[in-house]
Amino acid sequence: MNVFSAADAIAPAISRTNRFLFHPFRLGTFLKLSLVAVITEGMSGNLNSSHYSPTTHGGAPGTMPPLNFPGGWLGLALLVIAITIPIAIAIFYLITRLRFAYFHCLVYQVKQIAPGWRLYREQAMRFFLLSIGVGFGFLAVVVLCALPFVSGFIKFFRDMHQGGHFDLGGFLALFLPLLLLLVVLGLLGWATDVILRDMMMPHMALENATVGEAWGSVSARIGAEPGAFFLYGFLRLVLPIVAFIAIAILLAIPVLVIAVGMGAAVAGLTALVVNAAGFAKVLLLTIEAVIILLGIGISLFVGLFVGGPVATAIRSYALVFYGSRYQLLGDLLYPPAPPQVAPGTVGAPSGS
């Protein structure tokens, strides 16, 4: 397999994505693979969380109500943490298994998730433990770096409360360095994730390599071509953003038309429901619920139709770029042609 530069790897990655998802095209298979791609690449979107609106509950307006719970808010917080952390860890383990399964799909161009899910159980557990360790280590670094700023902000707001005025210069002196630190830490975390998933994971999957062996192989390759890997990292960050912007521009008008149409229909039905009664009200509410569910379904379909190919292309891009430097992976992506045997030699086809 030829060595691809970061730019040269784009076209083969798009070609492999197109062949994998669309040739032949089966809607059910496409949606299944797109869903796995979106989940494993972390593009499922942000969850909208609701917040409590302060009202009067036997106390002063705008104050939080008393919590009738053992230990108060601290007890509730500890309970939520105790429940959330194990669930989050279990979900992350399942996502890790899916990442290995989808890796298997893309490398071997198969569309069944189950074979890769079963094949890489041991490797996925090793990678999962590595990711957990790296994640908690990174969190510790973030907390240590943020502690000086936390104390600085506490002092700033205490002084502001005592002085009665807001010191914009003092606030910016604290906020801007913190913002720069967060950007640096964010890029560092992203780069760590790319090294783990795009480079170390193939060694752990294909060779059953230990963490040390995988890192040794990756660091040697990065050390041999730092410029090529730096450009890859830059494009790996920029290309998904460019892709989503282009798709958003392309789909803006049809999505807006559908959203406005469904919104107008729901608004009209809501106005009719207010003045309806009996069977008519039930019928109108049913129609409204169907339209809302249809809108949700269309939104999910569009999300998978857009996110699935982009996520698959990102993973294919990582495989093509690193596979051109990792022979075992490269030979699986692009199997070498069988050697040509000269006529007349042992094993050569006989002439007619």
Secondary structure by P-SEA (a helix, b strand, c coil): ccccccccaaaaaaaaaaaaccccccaaaaaaaaaaaaaaaccccbbbbbbbbbccccccccccccccccccaaaaaaaaaaaaaaaaaaaaaaaaaaaaaaaaaaaaccccaaaaaaacaaaaaaaaaaaaaaaaaaaaaaaaaaaaaaaaaaaaaaaaaaaccccaaaaaaacaaaaaaaaaaaaaaaaaaaaacccaaaaaacccccaaaaaaaaaaaaaacaaaaaaaaaaaacaaaaaaaaaaaaaaaaaaaaaaaaaaaaaaaaaaaaacccaaaaaaaaaaaaaaaaaaaaaaaaaaacaaaaaaaaaaaaaaaaaaacaaaaaaaccccccccccccccccccc
